[in-house]
Amino acid sequence: KMEEDKGEVVGPVARDSVVLPGDVVGTLGSGKKMKLGDGIGQRGNDLIALKSGIFKIKGHKYWIDSRQKRYVPRIEDLVVGIVAETQFDHARVDIGSAALATLAYTTFEGFTNKNRPDLENGSVVYARVVLADKDMDPQLSCVTQSGKADGLGILAGGWTERGLSSALTRSLLLPDCRVLIELAKITPFEIAVGFNGRVWISSPSNALTIMIKMCILESEYI
């Protein structure tokens, strides 16, 4: 799962406060379950900011909204990656982290020696993080835990936008995301949203793709 369930979070930092790495943003209480998201770690009963940003609370979700450009992988994150190198049995993929990620061809649904993914430098993939360790390069997979693609894999054509904030990324991943619902009334399109601040968009024309991209980017400030 992409967010970790914990007990109720109690003070001491107010919503929308600026925090720095190492700041204590709250302590775990014994009340209802909360979800701890991006940028928050745990030390005993204390919740610690893992990066600089704005401490956010929405309903039962807590996270740090940061504009940092370098992505820090987390297990089960969905990411939009760009193939940087191809090898015999794997590809090296740029996901915006400090190191390139490894994507084994065997992690594609239906892989056989005769049915290998058609990857080349510059190919765009939608994948999930299966290994995130500070001492090892990230590892990706293009199947879910059940072994199915479920939308993961090669993203053909389209446009890839980088540099989205974590707040905008999270809003786009919500099932009731208003901007995506309204855009779907105008034109059919496909979208893949990554926790690494990237979004891939495909629509019937370049003009529509640009319109969708601009609406998404502007929606952060509405």
N, C-alpha and C positions, 0 to 999 in steps of 0.2 A: 504494500500500500504506500501511497505517496505522502501520507501524513500520519503522525503517531498519536494514538489515543493516550491521554494521561488524565489524572484527576483534575479537579477544579484549580484554576490558576488564581492566586491572590497577590495583589500589588507586587512591588512598590512603584513600578513605572506606569505612568498614565498613557492611555491610548494616544498615538500620534507624537509621542516623544522621540527625540533624536537619541539613539543609543550607539555605543561603541563596542567593539569586540571585547568580551569579558565582563560587560555590565550585567548585573543581576536584574532581570526584567520581571521576575515573579517567583513565587514559591508554590509548590503543589499542596493544595488543600485536600479535603476529603469529600467534596461535593460532587456535582455532576461531571461527567466526562467532557474533556476539552480535546481539541485537535491541535497539536503543535506542528507548525509547518516550517517553511524554509527559513534558515538563519537562526534557529533556536535550538540549543542543546541543553543537556541536563547534567548537573553536578550535584549529587545527592538529591535533596528536595528543591534545590535552586535551579531556576531556568536561566540560562546564560545566552547572551547575544553572541553569535558566532561571526557576525560581520557588522559593519557600520550601516546605518539606515534608520528608517522610521518604524517604530514599534506599532504594529497594526493588530486590531481586534475587529472581527466581523462575526457576530453571533457567537458560536462556540469555537471559532478558529483564531489562532494566534500565529503571527509570523513577522519577519523583518522585511520591510520593503526596501530594496537596495537598488541603486543604479550601477552597481559595479559591473564592469564589462566582462570580467573573467568568471566563467561559470564554474561552480564547485559541484561535481556530480554527487548524486544521492541515489542509493539503490531503489529501483522501481520508478525513477523519474522517466518520463517520456521525453525524448529529445529529437530535434531535427538536426541531422548531421550532413556534412559534405565530405565525400570521399577524397582523401588527399593522396593515398597510395593504394595500389592493389598488389597483392602477393598471390602465391599459388593457392593458399587455403584460407586467406583472410584479407580484409581491407583495413587500412588505417584511416580513421574518420575524425575530421575536425568537428568537435561539438562545442568549441569555445572555451574549453578547460585548459589548464596549464600544459597538459600532455594530450597527444592524439589518442583516441580510443581505438580498441581492437574490436573488429566485427568479424567473427568467424562465419564462413559461408554455410557451415552446417546448422547455423541458427536460423536459417530461412525455412519457412514451411515448404515441404515437398522436395527438399534438397536430395539429390543423388549425384553421383559422379557425372551422369549424363544430363542432369538438370541443375545446372549451377546458376546462381544469380548473375545477371548481366551488369556487372559493375565496372565503371571506369572512373578515372580521375574527374571530379566535378559532379558525379552522380549524387543526388540528394536522397537520403534515407530517413525513415521514421522508425525509431528504435527505442528500446527501453534499456536502462542501465542495470546490469546484473552484477557488476563488481565495481565498488568505489572505495578505494583504499589509498591513503596518502602516500604509501610506499610502492604502489603499483599503478600501471596505466589503467584507465577505466576500460571495462569490457561491456559490449553491447550485445543485444539479441533482437532479432526481428520476429520473434514469436512470443506470445504470452506464456504464463506459467502452465497453461493447459496445452501448449504446443501448437496453438493456432495463430495465424497471422493477425486476424482481427484488426485490420487497418494498418498494421506495421509492414515495413518493407520499402521497396524502391518507390520514390515519388517522381513520376515522369512529367516533364514539362513544368509549367507553372512558374511561380515567382517565390523566392525565398527572401523574407525580410528579417533583418537581425536587429539586436539592440533593444528589444521590448523590455519594459520594466517587469519585475516579478508581480506587481499588482495587476498590470494589464494582462499578463500571461494567465494568472489565476482567474481573472474575470472571464476570459475567453474559454476556459475549460469548464466553466459552470454550465450545467444542462439548460439553464434558463437565461443564458447570456443574451441580453436584449439586443445588442447591436447585430449579432449573428442571426437572430430570429427575424429582425427587420430586413436585413440584407437578403435573406432567403426568400422574402416576399417579392424582391425585385428581380433576382436572377438566380439560376442554379449555380452552385459553386462547390468546390471541395476545399477543405482546410485541414491542416495538421499543425497543432500547437505544441511547442516544446517548452519544457521547464528551463531550458537553456536560453530563453529569450529570443527564440526564433519562431517564425510562423511561415508555413508554405501555403500558397493560395493558387488554385487553378480554377479558371472560369472559361466561358465560351469565347472570350476575346481579351486581348491585351488591355483595351480600354476599360472593360469591366473589372479586370484584375486590379488595375491601378485604382479604380474607384473604391473597390472593396478594401484595398490596403489603406487608402487614405481615411476611409470611414473608421476602420479599426484603430488606427493611430490616433485620430482625433477623439475617439470615444473615451480615451483615458481622462480627458479634461472636461467631460460633460457632467 
